[in-house]
């Protein structure tokens, strides 16, 4: 895999702070105004980075020939290697991150009220409803976009039993602050680490913080098992209960000791995970260099704001997301999505709508009336740009050039889109 070279900023001298072109150069129009698309064949938002077939073939042939498709030695080896990589006592592989969260919430016996961000994927919160607990939404930090520790204590009541935090886009949460609050009030602390493989906190991988962390290994993540997840913890009893829980609650005697589910990871997924784990460090380093390339080329473009990554943390950059200041950039987020689509560039708006604005939570929100100004603001202007581990540097630069063209022609872009 070739080394990324981050070039100097593109078109620095051509950025027009007013959002209107001083002059239109040949071939310089954005596609929405009739220019040539940056990616005529289309640029996907993401592509999974998978091991080569040669690295998988022998192991897959083995499980097909033996018929050992689940509960085999590849699962055991995968869990062992993940635990070693993350530096934790226990790694329990499951069928999905969602299933892992359901098991952790159940095995910890969560009840009453659980503090959780709304700026997250719905699967962080849904398992609380399955458990019979009540989500209480807490606002996020405007810089890191993670759960704001300064907002938590105001939401703690005698019914509060736990805090669930998220490492948003792979950016580590305010771990020490959250752990201190959890200790002070005797609360459980769970981290949704769906984006967490490859992230570092003070040079240490995520996985060993709070009561448990739950990772995703679905195709959009840095470590891919097809579908899957991993529960990590240093709590022996919790790990054992999660292992039993993923087997229907069957402790091996064919008697259920808790109401579990089938949340096993199959052998094929474990094989993918084992081979992917060997590629993980290289992939996360490359994503960080690609993110740096994005930042470098967009740094002087008005109206682009980045997620803050603290100096002692490393993000996995599961996604590279920016906030769009419409007044300064010239068009708002939704118009920019349309203009980039004309360039052949696929984007996402994570997390829109945030959980508290989703239909499932209408009645809960009506009762609670949560005050989430930062969540609402960030969800109103956030945009995730294409990023995957094997993306070429030149592709990042072309995306940045497309953004700059749209900014320079912002007045005409707005007029064109308004006219339909």
TORLUMTI-65937 format. One line per 2 residues: number of its first residue (from 1); for each residue y, z negated, x negated of N, C-alpha, C. Coordinates in pm, whole numbers, always signed. Each point is the difference from the previous one (the first is absolute). Layout:
<kenus>
NUM = Y/Z/X/Y/Z/X/Y/Z/X; ...
</kenus>
This chain:
<kenus>
1 = -119/+0/-86/+119/+0/+86/+123/+0/-89; +91/+93/+19/+113/+16/-89/+102/-111/+18
3 = +71/-28/-107/+103/-103/+4/+122/+51/+76; +63/-90/+76/+121/+36/+73/+119/-11/-93
5 = +82/+101/-2/+126/-4/-73/+112/+2/+102; +79/-106/+2/+109/-8/+97/+121/+70/-58
7 = +37/+110/+61/+110/+81/-49/+134/-64/+37; +110/+50/-59/+131/-47/+41/+23/+30/+148
9 = +100/-67/+58/+30/+21/+141/+32/+147/+27; -54/+50/+109/+26/+139/+37/+132/+10/+75
11 = +70/+110/-23/+117/+36/+80/+103/-112/+9; +11/-81/-103/+91/-113/+9/+141/+44/+32
13 = +43/+103/-68/+137/+41/+17/+27/+74/+129; -109/+35/+76/+18/+81/+119/+3/-84/+128
15 = -25/-132/-12/+2/-83/+120/+142/-12/+53; +16/+37/+123/+131/-6/+65/+5/-123/+87
17 = +84/-99/-37/+4/-127/+71/+41/+16/+145; +63/+107/+36/+46/+17/+137/-106/+55/+93
19 = -110/+49/-52/-109/+48/+83/+17/+144/+44; +99/+72/-50/+18/+140/+34/-2/+82/-127
21 = -54/+119/+2/-8/+80/-121/+135/+55/-42; +34/-18/-129/+122/+60/-49/-14/+151/-6
23 = -120/+44/-30/-31/+143/+4/-150/+14/+15; -42/+104/+65/-142/+22/+20/-50/+99/-103
25 = -92/-44/-84/-57/+86/-102/-116/+78/+59; -29/+117/-52/-114/+77/+51/-129/-81/-10
27 = -76/-1/+108/-125/-73/+1/+16/-150/+0; +124/-48/+26/+29/-142/-11/+3/-70/+135
29 = -26/+71/+107/+4/-60/+133/-129/-75/+30; +9/-110/+73/-123/-64/+47/-72/+90/+99
31 = -129/-18/+15/-80/+88/+85/+48/-4/+145; +47/-114/+47/+45/-10/+138/+122/+88/+28
33 = +68/+42/-108/+114/+91/+12/-35/+143/-43; -128/+28/-16/-42/+136/-34/-41/+19/-144
35 = +7/-105/-81/-43/+11/-138/-151/+6/-13; -46/+27/-121/-144/+6/-26/-56/-141/+0
37 = -109/-26/+72/-60/-135/-1/-43/-41/-140; +14/-126/-30/-42/-51/-131/-150/+14/-18
39 = -76/-16/+110/-146/+7/-6/-49/+90/+114; +0/+130/-20/-40/+93/+107/-140/-29/+54
41 = -91/-47/-85/-136/-31/+45/-12/-141/+54; +108/-77/-10/-1/-136/+50/-38/-102/-106
43 = +65/-114/+3/-31/-112/-89/-46/-117/+86; -126/-42/-14/-48/-112/+82/+65/-130/-42
45 = +2/-94/+92/+57/-131/-28/-85/-76/-103; -129/+13/+11/-90/-66/-94/-129/+78/-15
47 = -68/-22/-110/-134/+52/-23/-79/-109/-71; -119/-30/+47/-78/-102/-71/-40/+49/-139
49 = +6/-90/-96/-46/+31/-135/-142/-52/-13; -96/+91/-9/-142/-35/+7/-71/+30/-133
51 = -109/-71/-27/-79/+31/-119/-60/+140/+10; -28/+57/-115/-68/+130/-2/-141/-14/+55
53 = -51/+109/+59/-134/-3/+58/-105/-40/-102; +15/+44/-123/-98/-31/-105/-13/-150/-21
55 = +108/-73/+23/-3/-145/-19/-70/-72/+115; -20/+71/+111/-58/-60/+120/-144/+45/+27
57 = -34/+118/-49/-121/+70/+45/-127/-82/-18; -20/-58/-118/-126/-72/-25/-14/-120/+93
59 = +108/-75/+18/-6/-120/+84/-23/+37/+146; +65/+107/+45/-18/+41/+139/-142/+52/+22
61 = -50/+75/-97/-139/+46/+10/-96/-118/+10; +29/-105/-76/-86/-119/+0/-6/-65/+138
63 = +116/-20/+64/-3/-69/+128/-61/+87/+110; +13/+133/-16/-64/+89/+97/-152/-4/-17
65 = -45/+1/-124/-144/+1/-27/-65/-133/+36; +70/-110/-24/-58/-132/+27/+21/-43/+144
67 = +98/+61/+67/+32/-41/+136/+80/-128/+7; +43/-50/-114/+77/-124/-4/+148/+35/+21
69 = +39/+15/+125/+135/+46/+34/+98/-114/+20; -51/-121/+14/+88/-116/+20/-68/-123/-57
71 = +81/-103/-35/-50/-127/-51/-83/+18/-127; +45/+92/-87/-72/+28/-123/+72/-51/-123
73 = -51/+43/-116/+54/-53/-126/+135/+57/-35; +39/+117/+54/+133/+53/-29/+109/-86/+64
75 = -28/-52/+117/+94/-92/+63/+17/-125/-84; -110/-56/-47/+8/-120/-83/+80/+28/-127
77 = -25/+114/-62/+69/+34/-124/+148/+24/+25; +31/+67/+110/+141/+24/+34/+74/-131/+18
79 = -58/-93/+74/+66/-129/+21/+18/-74/-132; -101/+5/-85/+9/-66/-130/+112/+59/-85
81 = +9/+133/-3/+101/+67/-82/+141/-25/+55; +15/+2/+133/+131/-28/+59/+45/-142/-32
83 = -91/-96/+15/+34/-139/-29/+44/-15/-146; -70/+67/-90/+36/-5/-143/+137/+65/-23
85 = +22/+116/+59/+126/+72/-19/+118/-84/+49; -17/-64/+115/+110/-77/+58/+8/-143/-54
87 = -104/-45/-68/+1/-135/-54/-17/-108/+106; -85/+27/+100/-24/-95/+109/-148/-39/+3
89 = -31/-109/+67/-139/-46/+9/-82/+87/+94; +61/+45/+109/-78/+69/+102/+72/+126/+48
91 = -75/+108/+9/+45/+124/+65/-108/+40/+98; +36/+6/+127/-96/+32/+106/+40/+134/+60
93 = -82/+102/-23/+31/+134/+50/-34/+8/+148; +90/+64/+75/-16/+12/+145/+29/+144/+43
95 = -17/+25/+129/+10/+137/+51/+143/+50/+10; +96/-90/+4/+142/+38/+5/+85/-122/-29
97 = +124/+23/-35/+94/-111/-19/+20/-74/+131; +4/+73/+110/+16/-63/+132/-114/-97/+28
99 = -123/+46/-24/-115/-89/+19/+9/-121/-91; +47/+21/-124/+16/-111/-93/+100/-103/+51
101 = +112/+47/+54/+98/-92/+56/-56/-74/+120; -72/+71/+87/-62/-65/+115/-94/-113/-44
103 = -80/+27/-103/-93/-100/-49/+72/-118/-64; +102/+26/-79/+73/-108/-65/+69/-88/+104
105 = +68/+63/+96/+67/-79/+103/-102/-85/+76; -117/+59/+32/-101/-75/+74/-60/-112/-87
107 = -32/+32/-123/-67/-99/-85/+92/-114/-42; +131/+24/+0/+96/-108/-24/+31/-77/+128
109 = -47/+51/+112/+22/-68/+127/+145/+1/+44; +70/+110/-27/+141/+4/+37/+16/-13/+151
111 = +99/-76/+39/+34/-17/+141/+149/-27/+10; +48/-23/+120/+142/-28/+17/+85/+117/-43
113 = +108/-29/-74/+95/+102/-42/-19/+36/-147; +10/+129/-28/-14/+50/-137/+123/+84/-32
115 = +69/-35/-108/+121/+71/-40/-38/+128/-75; +62/+112/+40/-41/+129/-53/+118/+96/+8
117 = +12/+94/-94/+106/+100/+13/-32/+102/+108; +104/+58/+57/-18/+114/+89/+3/+130/-79
119 = +63/-1/-118/+7/+118/-85/-129/+11/-79; -103/+51/+66/-133/+14/-58/-79/+93/+90
121 = -118/+38/-46/-90/+78/+85/-56/-90/+109; -25/+56/+114/-44/-77/+116/-126/-82/-26
123 = -85/+46/-93/-126/-68/-25/+18/-135/-67; +118/-31/-54/+26/-135/-49/+0/-99/+114
125 = +51/+43/+115/+29/-91/+111/-109/+3/+107; -56/+117/+29/-101/+10/+106/-111/-105/-12
127 = -56/-24/-121/-109/-97/-8/+40/-142/+42; +129/-33/-6/+44/-130/+49/-22/-10/+150
129 = +25/+109/+72/-24/+1/+143/-149/-13/+29; -84/+71/-76/-144/-13/+17/-46/-144/-23
131 = +67/-69/-92/-36/-138/-31/+55/-98/+104; +91/+46/+85/+58/-88/+100/+121/-75/-51
133 = +50/+37/-118/+121/-61/-54/+123/+77/+50; +116/-61/-14/+124/+61/+45/+84/+43/-120
135 = +23/+130/-18/+88/+44/-109/+145/-43/+29; +66/-51/-102/+143/-29/+7/+67/+83/-109
137 = +84/+94/+41/+55/+96/-95/+117/-61/-78; -2/+23/-132/+102/-50/-92/+59/+119/-73
139 = +129/-6/-29/+69/+115/-60/-34/+16/-147; +40/+115/-55/-33/+37/-138/+123/-8/-90
141 = -25/+0/-128/+106/+4/-100/+59/+142/-5; +132/+15/+4/+58/+135/+3/-17/+78/-128
143 = -40/-67/-108/-16/+69/-128/-146/+38/-28; -89/-97/+20/-141/+25/-32/-79/+54/+118
145 = +51/-22/+123/-63/+41/+126/-126/-81/+29; -20/-107/-75/-109/-94/+25/+49/-117/+84
147 = -93/-79/+51/+33/-119/+78/+101/-86/-76; +107/-41/+68/+109/-76/-62/-32/-149/+6
149 = -29/-64/-115/-32/-144/+3/+112/-84/+58; +123/+45/-17/+114/-75/+51/+8/-6/+151
151 = -77/+86/+68/+2/+3/+146/-116/-79/+62; -94/-43/-82/-126/-53/+54/+15/-137/+64
153 = +64/-93/-70/+0/-139/+47/+65/-16/+137; +96/+86/+30/+65/-8/+131/-96/+33/+114
155 = -113/+66/-32/-97/+40/+102/-121/-93/+7; -9/-98/-88/-114/-91/+0/+15/-104/+110
157 = -105/-14/+80/-3/-102/+105/-129/-80/-16; -21/-97/+89/-122/-81/-7/-123/+85/+31
159 = +18/+121/+57/-112/+88/+33/-32/+99/-112; +82/+4/-103/-20/+97/-109/-120/-41/-86
161 = -89/+94/-25/-119/-29/-80/-10/+85/-126; +74/+111/-8/-20/+90/-114/+118/+93/-19
163 = +7/+57/-119/+93/+106/-36/-83/+119/-46; +32/+118/+50/-60/+123/-49/+111/+84/-61
165 = -11/+31/-129/+99/+81/-71/-64/+132/-42; +83/+98/-29/-46/+135/-35/+65/+43/-131
167 = -78/+64/-86/+56/+62/-121/+38/+144/+39; +120/+17/+52/+39/+127/+62/+9/+113/-103
169 = -75/+106/+25/-9/+118/-87/-54/-35/-138; -62/-118/-13/-53/-43/-128/+96/-83/-81
171 = +113/-38/+58/+100/-85/-66/-35/-146/+26; -37/-77/-102/-44/-137/+24/+101/-83/+77
173 = -50/-77/+96/+83/-88/+80/+55/-114/-87; +86/-84/+59/+57/-115/-71/-105/-112/-2
175 = -99/+17/-84/-122/-81/+7/+26/-149/-20; +70/-37/-106/+21/-143/-27/+80/-68/+111
177 = +101/+65/+51/+78/-58/+109/-86/-21/+123; -83/+99/+31/-86/-11/+118/-106/-108/-19
179 = -57/-9/-120/-99/-104/-25/+62/-139/+9; +123/-15/-48/+66/-130/+8/+24/-43/+145
181 = +43/+95/+83/+23/-31/+142/-131/-35/+68; -105/+77/-29/-130/-27/+61/-51/-139/-37
183 = +17/-37/-126/-43/-135/-43/+83/-108/+69; +130/+21/+9/+90/-101/+56/-35/-31/+145
185 = -42/+101/+73/-26/-19/+143/-150/+1/+34; -84/+8/-100/-143/-3/+25/-51/+123/+75
187 = +52/+117/-36/-34/+124/+70/-95/+85/-83; -85/+73/+67/-79/+103/-69/+92/+115/-40
189 = -34/+69/-107/+79/+113/-48/-94/+115/-32; +19/+110/+70/-83/+120/-19/+92/+115/-38
191 = -44/+80/-95/+75/+118/-40/-75/+126/+46; +69/+81/+78/-48/+135/+28/+32/+83/-123
193 = -103/+23/-80/+16/+74/-126/-56/+141/+14; +17/+59/+119/-53/+135/+23/+45/+97/-106
195 = +123/-17/-49/+57/+91/-101/-11/-57/-141; -78/-106/-18/+14/-83/-118/-77/+40/-124
197 = -104/+84/+10/-72/+37/-122/+93/+70/-98; +8/-54/-120/+86/+57/-103/+130/-76/-19
199 = +38/-84/+97/+123/-78/-12/-23/-121/-91; +105/-43/-69/-5/-115/-89/+114/-96/+33
201 = -29/-129/-11/+101/-105/+16/-2/-85/-126; +110/+5/-78/+3/-65/-131/-117/+47/-85
203 = -34/+127/+8/-106/+58/-80/-140/-26/+51; -12/-68/+113/-131/-36/+56/-25/+82/+126
205 = -119/+58/+16/-28/+74/+123/+8/-90/+124; +39/+59/+111/-8/-72/+127/-147/-27/+32
207 = -22/-95/+92/-136/-29/+42/-32/-147/+4; +65/-80/-83/-34/-142/-9/+103/-93/+60
209 = +90/+53/+80/+108/-82/+53/-28/-42/+144; +60/-113/+41/-20/-49/+135/-146/-39/+23
211 = -37/-11/+127/-139/-27/+34/-88/+122/-23; +58/+117/+26/-76/+125/-17/+97/+117/-1
213 = -44/+110/-60/+72/+126/+9/-100/+105/+50; +52/+98/+72/-88/+103/+58/+54/+137/-36
215 = -82/+79/-72/+39/+131/-50/-60/+110/+86; +64/+115/-2/-54/+120/+64/-44/+99/-107
217 = -108/+72/+31/-49/+107/-88/-15/+130/+79; +86/+20/+98/-2/+122/+80/+60/+116/-80
219 = -10/+124/+47/+38/+117/-81/+146/+4/-46; +90/-75/+64/+140/+4/-42/+29/-97/-114
221 = -99/-79/-42/+23/-105/-99/-36/+47/-140; +34/-83/-101/-27/+38/-138/-148/-9/-34
223 = -69/-97/+59/-144/-12/-17/-64/+40/+132; -79/+106/-2/-52/+62/+122/-151/-18/+8
225 = -46/-48/+117/-145/-5/+26/-36/+81/+123; +89/+85/+46/-15/+71/+127/+73/-81/+104
227 = -70/-94/+65/+62/-108/+75/-53/-129/-58; +80/-105/+4/-50/-126/-54/+112/-96/-31
229 = -40/-118/-43/+95/-103/-39/-71/-105/-83; +78/-91/-57/-56/-108/-81/+78/-128/+29
231 = -73/-107/+31/+58/-133/+13/-17/-71/-133; +108/-57/-54/-8/-73/-126/+48/-143/+22
233 = -65/-93/-68/+37/-141/+13/-63/-80/-113; +59/-113/-30/-60/-96/-93/-63/-118/+73
235 = -8/+8/+132/-56/-104/+85/-147/+31/+27; -90/-79/-57/-144/+27/+14/-44/+0/+146
237 = +45/-99/+76/-44/-12/+140/+51/+117/+83; +126/+39/-20/+54/+112/+76/-74/+128/-33
239 = -28/+23/-129/-72/+121/-40/-137/+5/+67; -69/-111/+4/-133/-3/+62/+9/+29/+149
241 = +99/-55/+66/+15/+23/+144/+34/+147/+28; +83/+60/-84/+33/+142/+19/-124/+85/-22
243 = -82/-33/-100/-124/+76/-24/-92/-8/+121; -13/-119/+57/-82/-16/+119/+63/+73/+118
245 = +132/-9/+9/+71/+64/+112/-14/+150/+3; -10/+62/-117/-13/+146/-2/-141/+44/+39
247 = -92/-96/+9/-139/+27/+38/-27/-57/+140; +91/+22/+91/-12/-46/+138/+7/-152/+15
249 = +27/-71/-108/-7/-146/+4/-138/-52/-30; -91/+89/-42/-138/-35/-31/-8/-55/-143
251 = -45/-125/-12/-5/-63/-133/-127/+30/-76; -81/+92/+52/-125/+37/-67/-122/-52/+72
253 = +20/-87/+96/-112/-56/+78/-14/+70/+134; +81/+102/+22/+7/+71/+127/+58/-88/+110
255 = +74/-103/-44/+73/-86/+92/+147/+15/-34; +84/+29/+99/+142/+17/-28/+68/-136/-4
257 = +74/-23/-109/+70/-127/-16/+148/+14/+29; +46/+124/+20/+136/+27/+44/+1/+136/+66
259 = +98/+24/+88/+3/+130/+70/+52/+110/-91; -89/+59/-79/+40/+102/-96/-3/+140/+56
261 = -10/+96/-88/+2/+141/+37/-76/+79/-106; -22/+127/+25/-52/+87/-104/+119/+55/-77
263 = +26/-60/-114/+112/+43/-84/-47/+32/-140; -125/+47/-11/-54/+30/-132/+59/+127/-58
265 = +15/+2/-131/+32/+123/-72/-130/+69/-38; -9/+129/+25/-123/+74/-32/-6/+33/-150
267 = -120/+33/-45/-22/+28/-142/+81/+120/-51; +10/+104/+83/+78/+116/-43/+144/-41/-31
269 = +57/-83/+84/+137/-47/-21/+10/-84/-128; -100/-83/-23/+0/-82/-122/-7/+87/-125
271 = -77/+108/+6/-8/+93/-114/+136/+62/-27; +65/+49/+107/+134/+55/-17/+94/-104/-62
273 = -9/-124/+49/+86/-105/-51/-24/-32/-146; -127/-3/-40/-32/-27/-140/+60/+105/-92
275 = -19/+128/+37/+55/+107/-85/+153/+0/+5; +55/-30/+117/+146/-4/+13/+62/-115/-77
277 = -71/-111/-9/+53/-115/-73/+24/+33/-146; -84/+86/-55/+16/+41/-140/+125/+84/-19
279 = +50/+63/+108/+118/+85/-8/+128/-73/+41; -14/-122/+51/+112/-66/+69/+120/-23/-90
281 = -20/-54/-118/+112/-32/-87/+78/+125/-40; -69/+106/-33/+67/+125/-33/+80/+52/+120
283 = -59/-10/+118/+68/+51/+120/+124/-81/+34; -6/-132/-13/+118/-80/+34/+110/+20/-104
285 = -38/+18/-126/+102/+29/-101/+67/+134/+30; -78/+97/+39/+57/+131/+31/+93/-9/+122
287 = -40/-74/+102/+85/-14/+119/+131/-68/-36; -5/-98/-89/+123/-66/-42/+91/+96/-76
289 = -59/+88/-80/+82/+99/-70/+57/+103/+97; -78/+41/+100/+51/+92/+101/+112/-65/+82
291 = -16/-129/+33/+105/-73/+72/+126/-9/-86; -17/-22/-131/+115/-2/-89/+68/+136/-6
293 = -80/+105/+6/+56/+135/+2/+83/+22/+127; -54/-41/+115/+76/+7/+125/+133/-76/-15
295 = -7/-123/-48/+120/-83/-12/+101/+63/-94; -48/+53/-109/+90/+61/-97/+74/+119/+59
297 = -72/+85/+71/+60/+121/+53/+82/-23/+127; -23/-113/+67/+75/-30/+123/+109/-105/-21
299 = +11/-53/-122/+87/-115/-26/+146/+26/+36; +48/+121/-24/+141/+28/+25/+24/+75/+131
301 = -104/+11/+81/+16/+67/+129/+51/-103/+101; +117/+20/+57/+57/-100/+91/-91/-25/+120
303 = -5/-126/+40/-69/-36/+123/-149/-22/-12; -54/-4/-124/-142/-27/-21/-13/-141/-57
305 = -75/-85/+68/-21/-137/-46/-150/-24/-22; -32/-71/-109/-138/-21/-40/-46/-142/+32
307 = -132/-17/+12/-59/-132/+12/+15/-74/-133; +37/-126/+5/+15/-79/-122/-135/-54/-45
309 = -35/+32/-124/-121/-53/-61/+47/-99/-107; -38/-126/+12/+47/-100/-96/-53/+31/-140
311 = +77/-43/-102/-31/+36/-139/-137/-50/-42; -49/-109/+59/-129/-56/-39/-116/+53/+85
313 = +28/+96/+86/-104/+58/+86/-21/+147/-33; -118/+49/+33/-28/+143/-1/-51/+39/+138
315 = +67/+95/+61/-47/+51/+128/-113/+100/-22; -90/+6/+95/-102/+105/-4/+58/+134/+43
317 = +116/-5/+66/+60/+121/+59/-102/+76/+82; -66/-74/+89/-83/+68/+99/+84/+104/+71
319 = +127/-33/+26/+97/+95/+52/+129/-12/-79; +72/+112/-9/+135/-4/-56/+96/+22/+116
321 = +71/-106/+34/+85/+2/+119/+145/-24/-38; +89/+61/+73/+144/-15/-21/+66/-26/+135
323 = +120/-57/-7/+82/-13/+120/+113/+103/-6; +31/+58/+115/+99/+107/+8/+125/-53/+70
325 = +109/-11/-75/+130/-36/+58/+63/+129/+52; -3/+19/+131/+42/+128/+59/+145/+32/-32
327 = +87/-100/-2/+143/+25/-25/+22/+55/-140; -75/-49/-96/+19/+42/-138/-83/+123/-34
329 = -123/+6/+54/-85/+115/-32/+44/+124/+77; +48/-19/+121/+50/+114/+78/-82/+31/+123
331 = -128/-34/+0/-85/+13/+118/-83/-127/+12; -44/-32/+122/-80/-122/+15/-146/+28/-30
333 = -78/-107/+1/-141/+10/-37/-75/+102/+84; +20/-5/+132/-76/+88/+88/+35/+147/-22
335 = +127/+29/-25/+39/+137/-30/-56/+44/-135; -4/-93/-94/-53/+32/-132/-149/+33/+8
337 = -73/-70/+85/-143/+30/+19/-18/+145/+44; +85/+44/+94/-9/+137/+50/+35/+99/-111
339 = +108/-29/-74/+42/+91/-107/-105/+10/-110; -64/-112/-34/-104/+4/-102/-125/+72/+50
341 = -29/-13/+128/-113/+74/+56/+22/+150/-15; +125/+47/+18/+31/+141/-20/-23/+42/-145
343 = +12/-95/-93/-27/+27/-141/-150/+0/-31; -82/-34/+101/-144/-13/-21/-41/-136/-51
345 = +90/-99/+8/-24/-134/-55/-35/-96/+112; -120/-55/-6/-43/-99/+100/+48/-139/-40
347 = +47/-77/+96/+47/-135/-24/-58/-93/+106; +21/-129/-18/-35/-101/+100/+116/-99/+11
349 = +10/-64/+113/+97/-108/+19/-79/-128/+26; -29/-74/-108/-71/-128/+11/+102/-114/-6
351 = +2/-96/+89/-87/-15/+116/+85/+19/+124; -18/+113/+63/+78/+37/+116/-96/+43/+111
353 = +2/-70/+115/+80/-121/+25/-63/-122/-66; +83/-99/-36/-59/-126/-47/-80/-64/+113
355 = -84/-96/-36/-98/-51/+96/+67/-57/+125; +113/-68/-16/+62/-65/+117/+56/+100/+100
357 = +9/+126/-40/+48/+104/+92/-115/+79/+62; -124/-38/-29/-115/+75/+50/-44/-52/+137
359 = -60/+88/+76/-34/-29/+140/-89/-124/+14; -95/-18/-91/-91/-114/+7/+75/-133/+5
361 = +119/-4/-60/+71/-127/-19/+120/-17/+92; +11/+84/+99/+115/-6/+90/+13/-138/+65
363 = -108/-51/+55/+6/-128/+71/+27/-115/-96; -63/+4/-118/+24/-104/-101/+146/-1/-42
365 = +55/+117/-25/+140/+11/-43/+94/-45/+112; -37/+30/+124/+84/-44/+112/+11/-152/+3
367 = -111/-67/-30/+0/-147/+0/+70/-57/-123; -25/+60/-116/+50/-58/-125/+144/+40/-32
369 = +38/+122/+39/+133/+52/-35/+27/-15/-151; -83/+58/-83/+18/-15/-145/+130/+64/-48
371 = +62/-64/-99/+124/+51/-61/-38/+58/-136; -5/+133/-8/-49/+70/-120/+97/+110/-42
373 = +123/-36/-32/+100/+105/-31/-35/+84/-122; -56/-61/-103/-33/+77/-121/-117/+93/+28
375 = -102/-50/+69/-113/+85/+37/+47/+121/+79; +85/-22/+99/+50/+110/+83/+80/+99/-84
377 = +80/-52/-92/+85/+88/-82/-84/+84/-95; -96/-64/-68/-84/+73/-95/-86/+103/+72
379 = -57/-39/+114/-82/+95/+75/+81/+117/+52; +130/-20/+15/+86/+106/+51/+36/+107/-101
381 = -20/-27/-130/+43/+101/-98/-99/+21/-115; -120/-55/+9/-94/+11/-111/-77/+133/+6
383 = -33/+51/-117/-75/+125/-10/-92/-6/-121; -127/+33/+19/-95/+6/-111/-18/+144/-42
385 = +17/+25/-130/-10/+134/-57/-141/+23/-55; -40/+126/-18/-136/+27/-49/-27/-66/-135
387 = -118/-58/-12/-43/-60/-126/-151/-13/+0; -63/+49/-104/-142/-25/-22/-25/+2/-150
389 = -110/-62/-40/-18/-31/-142/-7/+123/-89; -52/+112/+50/-11/+119/-84/+112/+100/+28
391 = +109/-45/+61/+114/+88/+24/+67/+38/-133; +45/+123/-11/+69/+46/-121/+145/-46/+1
393 = +53/-27/-119/+140/-36/-13/+91/+107/+60; -38/+126/-21/+82/+111/+51/+10/-4/+152
395 = -104/-51/+66/+4/-11/+146/+103/-103/+43; +3/-113/-68/+101/-103/+30/+140/+59/-17
397 = +21/+73/-108/+132/+57/-26/+40/+99/+110; -95/+81/+46/+31/+95/+108/+36/-71/+129
399 = -66/-112/+30/+36/-78/+119/+142/-53/-15; +34/-50/-118/+135/-52/-24/+105/+110/+11
401 = -32/+118/-48/+93/+113/+11/+22/+37/+147; -104/-4/+79/+13/+29/+143/+91/-104/+67
403 = -17/-126/-35/+86/-105/+54/+145/+22/-38; +21/+40/-125/+138/+21/-45/+65/+119/+73
405 = -77/+107/+23/+55/+114/+74/+38/-39/+142; -85/-78/+64/+30/-44/+136/+126/-86/+1
407 = +14/-88/-98/+122/-82/-8/+124/+86/-19; -7/+97/-90/+120/+81/-30/+41/+86/+119
409 = -94/+34/+85/+28/+83/+118/-11/-82/+129; +24/-131/-12/-26/-91/+111/+75/+38/+127
411 = +127/+41/-13/+78/+34/+120/-65/+115/+76; -40/+103/-73/-63/+116/+64/-139/-34/+54
413 = -72/-87/-71/-132/-42/+47/+14/-75/+132; +95/-91/+7/+21/-74/+126/+34/+96/+114
415 = +87/+95/-28/+41/+96/+104/-118/+85/+45; -82/+45/-94/-115/+83/+35/-99/-79/+85
417 = -27/-122/-39/-97/-80/+76/+55/-39/+137; +129/-25/+7/+61/-34/+129/-5/+118/+96
419 = +8/+121/-55/-3/+120/+84/-141/+34/+44; -97/-67/-55/-139/+26/+38/-57/+120/-69
</kenus>
